[in-house]
């Protein structure tokens, strides 16, 4: 009996090590921490691009919210079709609008939110397809008003 318990314990430890090793290369919110958070009056939003102007009402409404991303940005998403969202980051300090350069769709049914983010981190985690292509989990960092891909974990294609 003790032998079986020991074998079970060793097997469980091996599986835990494998799971940790698989997650070891995944970016974490803490890896992209920001130390300063903005609490002042938000700047007037700057609607510059054609997309900014097309979605002016949504962007203005979002700009009135408190920063919820990367210290001084308001991240806002809205539907753009069935299981599809468009996303912007609005800089509360400058009013500048930065678009996520793709729509997000087709995330798995067990995913609560297709886009994960935190107020104290520049990391953005995207689940699903980008512009309806591919599928997986994609890690982006907001750097100088631009979303830069940090890591892509593609899902295996279903046969």
Number of C-alpha atoms within 10 A of each C-alpha: 6 7 8 9 10 11 12 12 11 12 12 12 12 12 11 12 12 12 11 11 11 10 11 10 9 15 18 15 20 12 10 16 16 17 9 10 15 17 12 11 10 21 15 15 22 17 17 11 10 9 11 19 13 11 11 16 11 14 25 17 11 19 24 16 15 18 26 19 25 28 21 24 29 24 28 20 18 12 13 13 10 8 12 20 19 18 20 19 28 30 26 25 17 14 19 18 24 20 19 19 14 13 20 26 24 20 21 14 7 6 10 10 13 19 20 14 17 18 21 20 21 22 29 26 21 22 22 25 22 20 15 13 12 14 22 19 20 21 22 19 21 20 11 8 15 14 19 16 13 15 15 15 12 13 11 9 8 4 3
